């Protein structure tokens, strides 16, 4: 029997309602709880979709984590599974507090006066009780949902540090079966909130290191404040982790980083202050970092004992500093410490009314006393190191006194195996993935704090959960160091272009940056005069003849040679550029079995206005290339949209890389007036000349004929104008321009041809106005160079140029193939030099913010790392 889509949905709805009715009939609390968490899950899926989180792995992981933990929580509740605390603990107190709050809310009283709470977890549960049912199972099911959401943040962290979907899924599964999280996450305690906020904070810390935005910073600040509220010492570790790592590893240039730091760092100090803990938590930190307090928590709060007999009147210890919170202590083990009039900064043993008498237990607690020895510095360091090792790797088998303690081995033995790869992941982070270092700094920061104060492993296993989970995220990076394709620990990359000049003038800085970061770099291109200079930079170059024009026989020979070359060298990554090399080298790499193929589009060869045969041809060739690509970069944003609109590739395959320049090199401040004067004299340029410059290959596509026609109009108004042209001749191109073409316009005496230059930055310093009337551009790299030199720019209103020039702010955009409009714009700037000067200054600011080559390096390497983790 076939059912329509609507009929199937109705059947599922009827089954759900029937199932809910049956469950509600037998167990009202369970029925309401399931309805409540179904509602929460629907909201979660809605948020996933709206946020663009469409990975099927993410949805599967969420459902697995949720269903698994749901089963555990139901077992713990119905079996009353409490093997370590005789059934007593925070969950009892929080439940009682939540019921009181729920009753007040139902009576219209929203005040918390008279209710002894140190954080808002019981309040959250109380409001849930008020709107559902005051039953502990409801709260535990709410924790199940928080648990599943936490696993999703873990998944997103692994993806953010360039992990694959597969690795993110596996790490999420590992966290789902993490024993401590399984048990503590099933109880009605705040740990789920501490872990959720820790992971959310780390995710946004990494995002802010990679790319700063005020929206992400605001979210981080809110999460940080929540974490400090629920467990302040974990929050402090996250706070100082972010400051240290952001200052050290942010992708912002140093100038912007310092400017942001002047605002960001003072704001972060307000987070603890808002919670009454002093600016940057100084008041709270001073109250706990004292020898007396450390000795108290390390040596007296959790003493090992042989048996537990509830005292008639508990002893009270008064701390030397004003209390932060007031609560009684209860340990996961039966042995009990005295009551303390302050929240323990590390252990956070949970609050409870004086427990009813229980039968004495002949077992002792799970505490290991490691003396502080403050009076003996070397002994203090030795003992602290012991405590640190216990916290990171314990409990060890030799420390276990009773049979139930050996349950901990289910957690510690796998941890020893995983810890090896975590260390490898940290090493990989230091060398290549520095934006992932907050995970290591945070994890070990938590260990450092715990080792100073805690001696009870029941408490340690509970408090260290956020640290363990953060370090788990580094495992994919650790495994990557042992990938099968690595040679001497280096990834082998080959960049392919049609001609050598593309490597020398467009890609050399990118390649050198990758080389500096540990990649083994090679290149393949046609032979040319720049090969020796490229090789002098430590880059291996293979020359294979490729022509820019279509030549079936030559192209077939080139393809065959490329296949042989790629098969022989076995590169990990083949990265192609320029149209001909993009087509041939990608096909060759695909046929040779290269594991990763990357293509950078330096401007699509078709326009919206092109005739359909040309457009269809180029779309077809781009689709063939996209089929071969594992990742496509585009130097401008409009081409990204066009590729998706024309269904050449999907949005997951193509990314914006942008284009960038070396801002230290292209800087007008380094050129003195004396240098400019001498340079002009050397080139025969009179001091009274107004220099209009263009840097581009001598082909019609760059708009030279339009410029010549426009310049004829310009010299009629400004006879002292000079057109300065720098760029190589392209004799093999069908639309090549001959330098004699200027004679047809009668302007040859007002033009200076310089040819291809290696001192191009010096040439920019001679110009007053820069012009690029191109018919097609990727981004217009020469526009960015001119803007960096504080020159006003006149360019055509086409893809690429529109991104490089803000019309009437950094320059003027004119219609393509319109010499009159081109001339009018240049004349306007000649007549209004102050406006041109202002445009130049704004252009420099634009380039600094959007087109620093370091941004391109970062995007490219991020793409590489993601593919390396997925495919190598």
N, C-alpha and C positions, 0 to 999 in steps of 0.2 A: 504494500500500500504506500503510495507516494503522498507526502504532505507538502503543502506550500510553506514558504518561510514564515508567514503569519501563523499558520496552524501549528508549526513546530514550536514557536514562541509561546503560544497559548498552552500547549501541552506541558512545556517546561514550567510555566507559571502555575498551572494546576498541580503539578507534582510537588513544586516547592510549597505551595499553600497547604497541600495535604500533609506533607512531611512536617512542616512547621506545626500544624494542628496536632499531630500525633505527639510530637516532642513536647509541646506546650501542655498537653493533657497529662502526661506522665511527670514532667519536670518543668514547672513554670519558669524558674530562673534560667534554665538552659534554653528554653524556647525564646524568651525575651533576649537573652544574651546572643543567640545566633542571629536573631533579627537585627540586633544592634550592630554586630560586626559585619553582616551582609551589607547594611547601609554604609558603614565605614569603607568597605571594600569598593563599593560602587563609586563613592566619592574619590577614592584613590585612583581607580581606573580612569575616571573623568579627568583628573589632574594629569595623569600620565599622558593622555591623548592631547590635552591642551598644551602641555609643555613639550610636545614633540618627541616624547619617549616611546617610540614605537617598536623598539627591539622586542622580538618575540621571546628572546632569551630572558629579558627582564620580566615579562609577564609570567613566564613559566616559573622563574625563580621565586617571584613573589608568592605565587600559589603554592609552590612546594614548601617554602618556609612557613607560610601561614598554616597550611593543613598539617604539616609535621608538628608544629608547635601547638596547634589546637589539640592534637591528640595527646601531647605531653601534658598540657595544662589540665585537660579533663582527667587524665590519670592521676596527676598530683592532687587534684581536688577530691575526686571520688574515692581514691585509695588512701587519702590523708597521708601522702608520702612525705614524711619529714624525718629522714634517718639521722640528721645531725643535730637537731635542736629540741627533741622531745615535743615537737609541735608548737613551741613558743618562738616568737620573733616579731620583727617589725610588721609582718603581714597582719598579725592579730591586732596590733595597736592601730595601724592605718585603717583597717576595716572598721574598728570601733569609732575612730575619729570621723571617718567618712560618713558613717551612719548618723552621727550627731549633726554634721554639717547638712546632710540631706534632709534631716527632719526640720532643721531651721529654714532651709530653702523652701520646703513645702509649706511652712507656716508663714512665709513671706518675710523672714528675718535673714538678711544676707550678711549680717555682722559675724565676725570671727572672734569677737571679744569673749574671753573666758575659755577659749579652746587652745590648748597648749600645742602649737605646731611650730616646727622650725623651717619648713618648706611647704610648698603648695601641692605636693603630690596628693596628700589626703583630701585637699580641697577639690582637685580635679576629679578624683574618684567620687567624692561626695556629691558633686553636681551630676555626675553620670548616674549615681544611685537615685538622685532626686527625679531624674527624667526616665529612669527605667525601673529598677527594683533594688532595694538595699541588700544585696546578696553578694558575698565575696566572689562567687563565680563570675558575676558580671564584670567586676574589676579585673579578674584574671584574664577573661576573654579580651578585654580592652588592651591588656598588656601583650596578648598574642598579636594583635594588630600592630602595635608599636614595634614589636619584635620584627615582624615582616617588613615594615617600612624601613627599619634600621638596616636590614639586609640589602634593601634597594640602594640606600646611600653607600653601602660598601661596594656594591656593583658599580655605581657611578664613579666612585673614587678610582677603582681599577681602570675603568674606561678613560678617566680623565688623565691618568698618568701614562697613557698610550698603551694600555692593555687591550687585548682582544676581547670580543664578546665571549668567546669560549673561556678565556681565563677569568673574566669577571664572573661568569656563571659558576665556574668551579670554586672560586674563592667564596662566593656567596653560599654555595653548598657546604663548604668546609665550616663556615661560620654558623650555618644552620645546625650542624651537629656538634658544635663546640660544647663540651659537657657542662662547664660552669654556666654558660649562657642558657643552655637548655633548662637547667634547674632553677637558677635565680630568676630567669626571665619568666618562669611559670608561677612565681610567687607574687603576691600583691605588694611589691616593693618598688622603689624608685629607680632601680638599676636600669630598667629599659629606657627611661628618660635620659639618664646620664650617658648611656651608650648612643642613643639616637642623636643627642645634641653634640656629643664628641665627634661622631662621624660626619654630621652635617657641617660642623665647624671646620673639620679638616678638608672636606670637599671644597668649601668656599675659600679656605686659605690657599689651596692649590690653584683654584681659579684666579684668585687675585694675584698670585705670583706670576701666572702665565699672562694675564691680561687684566689690568685694573679697571674696575668700574664702580661708581658710587652705589649702584643698586646692589651689587654683590657685597660691597663693604657694609652696607646697611644691614643686609641679611646676616652677614657674619657677626656684626655687633649684637644683634638681637639674640642670635644663637649663643654667642659667648656669654652674654648676660644671664640667659637661662641656665647654662651649664654651671656658671659660678654660683647661681642660686641653689641648684640641686646638689652640687658637690664642689665646694669652692676651690679646693686644692687641685682638682682635675681641671677646672676652669682656668686657674692661674697658669698651669702648664701649657694649656692651649694658647692663652694670651701671649706668653713670652715666646712660645714656639713660633707664632705668626710673626711677631715683631722681628725676631732674629732671622728667620728664613726669608721674609719679604724684603728686608733691607739687604740681605746678602745675595738673593737669587732672583729678584724681580726682573721681568723682561723689560721694564721701563729703562730708558737711558738714565744715566746718573743724575743729570740735571732735573728731570721730571720726578725721579724717585725721591730726591731730596726735597723738592717742592711739595710733593704729596705727603712726605713724612712729617713735615712741619704741621700738617693738619691732622693726619691719621693718628700719629702716636699720642698727642694730647687727648684726642677723642677716646681712644681705647682705654685710657686711664679712668675715664668716667664710668666704665662698666661696673667695677667693684664698688665705686663710690655711690652709684645709684642704689646699691643694696646695703648701704650703711657700713661698708668694710674699709672705707678710706680710699683716697685716690691711689690707684694701682694696688689696692688691697694692703697698703702699708700697715694700717692699724691691725689688721688680722695677722699678717705675717709676723709683725713684731711680737704679737701675743703668743706665737707658737715656736718660733725659731730661737729658742733659748735652751741652754743645757738642762735646766730643771725640767722643762716640758718634754724634751727628747727622752731623758732618763725615765720620766713618768710613763710615757707611752711605750717605750722599748722594754722596760724592765719591771713595771709594776701593774700595768693595766691588764695584761694577759699572762699572769704567772701560770706555769704548769701546776696542776693539782691532781691529787689522787682521787678525790671524790668530791661530789658537790652536795652540800647540805644547805638549803636556803636559810639565810640569816633571818633572825626575828626582826632586827632593826639594821638595815644596811648602813655600812660605814660611808661617810661622806668625805671625799677629798676635795679640798678647795684649791683651785689653780691660782697661780700667782698673777695671771693676767685676767682682765674682765672677760666673762664668758661671752661667747658668740651665740650659743644656743644652750638650752638646758634640757637634758634628757637622761634617762637611765640607760644603762648598757646591758645588752644581752648578746652573747656570742653564739656563733653557729654550733659550738661544742657545748656540752653540758656544764663544764666548769665555768664559774662566774667570777668576774672581777668586781671590785667595789663600785658603787655609783659615783659618777663624776659630774660635777656641776658645769660641764661645758661639752659641747660636741667635740668628739675626737676629730682632729683635723684629717686623719688618714683613715682610720679603720671604720668610722661611722657605724659601730655596732648599733643595732637598732633599738628604738625606744619601746619600753613596755612597762606596764604596771608591775609591781612586785609579783613575781610568779608564784603560783600556788605550789605547795610542797610537792616534790617528786622524790621517788625512791633513789637513794644514793647510788651513783654509778661508780663502779670500781675503776673505770677508765679515766685517764687523764685528758686534759685538753691537748689541742694540736699546736702548742706554742714552743718555740725554740728561743731561749734567752741568749742573746748576743750582747754582752755588756758594751756600753758606749765608751767608757774609758776616756772621758774628756780631758782628764789630767795628764794623759800620755798620748801625744799626737800620733806617734807611729802606731801605737796599739789601737788608737781610735780608727785610723785608716785601715788597718788590717781587719778589724772587726766589722767596719762598715762594708768592706769589700765582701766579706763573708755574707753579711746580711743582703747585699745586693745580689749575689749569686743565688741565694735562697729565694729571693723574690722573683728573679728572672726564670730560673730553671727548677725551682722546688715545687712541691716537696719531693725530696729524694727518698728512695726506699728505706735507707738506713735511719731516716727520721720518723718513720711510721711505727707507732706503738701497738696499734690494735687493728683488727681485721678490717673494720670499716674505713680506716685511713687508706687502705690499698685501693679503694675506689678511685682515688686521685690519679693512679697510674694510667687510667683510661685517657686522661688529659695530658699528663706529662710525657709519656713515651712518644706519642705522635709529635708532640711539641719539639722534642729533641731533634727529630728528623727534619721537621719544617724549619727549625731555627737555623740550620745550616744554610738553607736557601734564602732565608731572610737576611742573613749576613751578606750573602752574595748579592742580594737585591740592594742592600745599603751601599755596597761597593759600586754597583752599577749606577746607583743614584748619584754618588759623588762624582763619577766620571762622565755620565751622560745625561742622567734624568734628574737634574737638580731640583726641578719643581716638585719631585716626589719626596724630597728630604724632610718636609714637615712630618711625614708619617713616622720616620725613624726618630726624629728629635722629640716628637710628642710621646711616642711609646717609651723610649728610654728615660724621658723626663718623668713620666709617671713612676717608672721603676725606681728612679733615684729618690723621689719623695717617699715612696712606700718603704724603701730600705732604711730610711732614716728613722721611721716611727714604728713600724709594725713587726711583730714577731709571731703572729698567729696565722697559720696557713689557711684556715677557714675564711678569715677576713681577706687575706691577700688574694686568694683565688677569685673573690668577689670584686675587689676594688680594681684589680689589674685587667679586667675584661676589656675596657676601651683600649688599653695599650696592646694587648694581644691582637685585637681585631685590626688596629691600625697597622701593625707590623705584618699581618697576613697579606695585606695589599701589596707588599713588596716582593712576594714570592714569584710572581710572573717575571719580574726584572731579574731575579736570581736565576731562574731557569733559562732566561734568554742568554745569559753568559755562557751557557753550555749548549747553545743551539748547534745543530749539526752543520750549519753552513759557515760557522765562524772559522777564520784562519788567523792564528796568532792573536785571538781576541778581537780582531778587527772585521768590520763589515766592508766588503769590497764593492765599490760603486763605480759605475762607468757613465759619464755624461756624453751624449751623442749629439753632434750638430753637423750641419751640412758643410760649413766652412770654418776655418780656424779663427777668423776674426770674431765670430760669435762667442767663442770661448774666451778669447783675450779681452774683449771689451764688454761683454754682457754677463758672463758667468764666472769669471776668474775669482772674484771675491767670494761668491757662494761656495765654489769648490775649495778654496783655501780655508774657509770657515769650517767646512765639514772635515777637512784634513786635520785642522787644529783640534777638533773634537774627537779624533780617534778613528775616523774612517780612512780606508785605503782608497785613494782616488785615482781614477784613470779617465781617459777621454778618447773618443774616436771621431774623426772628421777628415775632410779633404786636406791634402798637403797645402802648405802655404808658408808665408814668411814669418808667421808668429809662432810656429811650432817650437823652435828652440827656446824662445822666451817662456812659453808655457811649461816646457820640460824642466827649465831651470828652477821652477817653483816646486819641484818634487812630484810632478804629475806625469804619469806615464801616458804617452799619446800614441795611438795607432792610427795611421793614415790610410783611409779607404776613399777612393775617388767617388764623390757624389756631386751632382750638378743641381743647380736650383731650377733649371728648366726641365720639362718632362722629356725624357729620352729613354724609351722602353728598353733598348739593349743595354745601355750603360746602367740603368736602374736595376735590371735583372742581375747583372754582374755584381753590382754593389750589394744587393740583397744576399746573394750567395756568399760573398766574402764576409758580410756581417754575421751570417749564421755560423760560419766556421769560427770566426773570432770569438763570438759569445759562447759557443760550445767549448772551445779550448780554455777560455779564461774562467768560466763558471762564476760570473759576477753574482753577488747577492741582489744588487739593485742595478737595473739599467734605467737611466733617466734621460729622456729624449727631449730635444728642443728643435724649433724651426720646422716648417712644413715638410720638406723632403726627408730630412733625417727623422722627423717625427713619424712619418709613414713607414719608411724602409727599416729603420732601426727597431721600431716596435714589432713589426712583422718578424724581423730576424731574431729578436730576443724571445718572442713567443715560440717560434719554431725551435729555438735552441734550448727551450725549457728554463729560461731565467725565472727564478721564483717571484721576483717583484719587478714590475714595470711601471714607471712613472712618466707622465707626459706633461710638459708645461706648454700651454697655449700662449704664444706671444701675440695674440690678436687673430681672430677668425678671418678667413680670407673672403667671406661673403658678407654682404650688407643686405638690409631689408629691401633696399631699392634695386638690387641686382635683378637681371633677367632670370627667369626660372631655370633655364638649362644650367647656367653657371652656379646658381644657388643649390640646385639639386646635386650637382657633381660634388661640390665641396661638402655638403651635408653628408653625402654617402661616404666620402673619404674620412670624414671625422667620425662617423659611426664605426667604420672598420677599425680605426685607431682606438676608439673607446672600447671596442670589444677586446682589444689586447691589453688595455690598461688596468692596473690595480688601483691607481689614483691619478686624477687629472688636476693639475693646478692651472689657474687662469690668472694672468697678471692684472686683469680688470674685472670689475664686478658685473658689468653689462654682459660680457661674454658668458659668465656663469649662468645668468638668466636665459640667454639665448640658447645655450646648449641644452638646458632643461626644457625650454619651450618647444624647441624643434625635436625633442625626444631623441637627441643624440646620446644622452646618458641620463641617469637618475641623479637626484640631489645628493645621494650618499657617495657617489663616485667622484664628483667634482668639488673642489675647494678653491677659495680665493687665496692666492698667495701674495698678490700685490707685486710691486717692483720697488726697489729702493736704491739709495745711493749712500756713499760714504760722506757723511756730513762734515767730518773733520777735513777731508780733502777739498770738498766743494764748499768753501767758506770764503766770502769776499774780504773778511777781516784780515786774512793773511797776506793780501796784496797791497803793497804801498803804492802811492801815486807815482813815486819814482820808478818802481818796477813797471807799472803800466805805461809810463811815458817811454821808457827804454824799449819795451816790447813793441810798441807802436812804431817807433823809429826803425827798429830792426826789420819790421815787416813793410815799411814804407807807407804807414798810415799817418796822415797829417793830424795834428793836434786838434784842428777845428772840425774834423769829420764826425758826423753822427753815424755810429756804426750799428747797422742792423744785421744780426747774425742768424745763421741757420747751421745746425749740425745734423747731417743726415746723409745717407747713401745717395749717390747721384742717379736717381731713377725717377721717372714721371710720377710714380705712386706717392712720392714724397711732396708732390705739388710744386715742383720747381718751375714748370712752365707758367703756372698761375702766379707764382712769386715774381717771375721775370716781367710778366705783363703788369703786375701791380707796381713793381719798382719803377717801371717807366713813368707811371703816373706820379710816383713819389718824388723822383728827381726833378719833375717839373715844378714842384712846390719847394723842395729842399735840395738844391743842386749839390750841396756839400755832403749829402748822404752817401754812405758806402755800404754795399752788400757784401758781407764777409761769409764765405762758404767753406765749411770744413766737413769732409766726408769722402769716402773712397769711391772711385769709379767702379761701376758694375757692368763691365763690357759684355759679360755673358748673359745679362738679363735682357729680355726682349724690349723692355721700356727704358733702357739705359739712356742717360743724358750725356751729351758731349759738351765739353766746356765752350765750344764754339757756338752753342745754341743761343747764348746771350747776344751775339751779334745781330741775330734776327730782330731783336727788340731795341737795338741801338743803345744798349746800356753797358757794353763790355768795358768801357773806361771807368765805370763806377762799381765794378765787381772785382773782388780779390778771391781767387780759388786757392785754398791752402792744401787740399787733398786730405788724406787720412793722417791724423795727428795722434801722437802719444802724450803731447802736452796740452790736451784739450781744456783742462781746467784753467791754464794760463790764457787760452784763447777766449774763454768766457769772460774773463776779467776785462777784456777790451771792448765788449759789446755794451750798447745802451739799451737796445730792445732785442728780444729774441722772437723768432717767428718760425712756425712749423705748419705750413698749409697742407698737411698730409691728407691723402684720400683714405688711408687705412692705417690704424695704429693698434698696438697692443695696449700700451699705456703712455708711450711717448717719453722714454727715459731721458732724452735730451731736454724735454720740458722741465722735468724734475731737477735736472742738473742746473738749468738756467734759473729756476725759481730759488734753488738753494743759494745761488750767487746773487740773489736779490734783484733780479731783472724782471720787468714786466714782460708778459708773454702774449703773443697773438697766435692763435691756433684755430684750426677748423673744428666745427661743432660736430664731431663724430665720436664713436665709441673709443674709449681710451683717453683721448684728449679731454673729453668732458669730465673725466675723473681727475685728471691732472691739473685742470684749470677751473677755478671758480670764476665764472663770468662776471666781469666788472669788479672783482675783488682782487684776484691775483693776476688777471690779464683780461683779454677780450677774445671771445669766441665768434667766428665768422662762418657764413655758409661755405660749404665745400665747393671748389671749382668756381669761385666768384672773385676775380681779381679786383674789381672795383671796391667791394666791401673790405677786402683784405687791405687795399691801399688806404681806405678811409680810416681803418682802425690804427694802422701804423702812423698815419699823419696826425691823428688825434693824440697819440702818445708823444709824438715829436713836438706838438704844439703845447702840450701840458706835461712837462717833465716832472712836476711835483706829484701829479697823480700817478705817473709811472713809477716814481720812487716809492710811493706808498704801496702800490700794488706789489712791488718787489719785496718789501718788508713783510707784507702779509703772506706772500708766496713762500718766503723762507719759513715762517711759522707753520704753514700748512705742511711743508715737506718734513719739518722736524717731528710733527705729531703723527703723520700718516705714512711717510715714505722713507723712514730710516731703514737702511739695509738690514739692520739687526732684527727688525720685525719680520722681514722675509726669511732670514736665516732660521728664526724660531719656528715659523709656520712650516717651513720645509722639513726641518728636523723632527718636528712633532709628527708630521705625516709619515716620515721614514720610520720612526719608533713604533708607531701604531702598526704599520705593516710588518715590521720585523717581529713584533710579538705575535702577530697573527700567522705569519707564514714561514718564519725560520725556526 
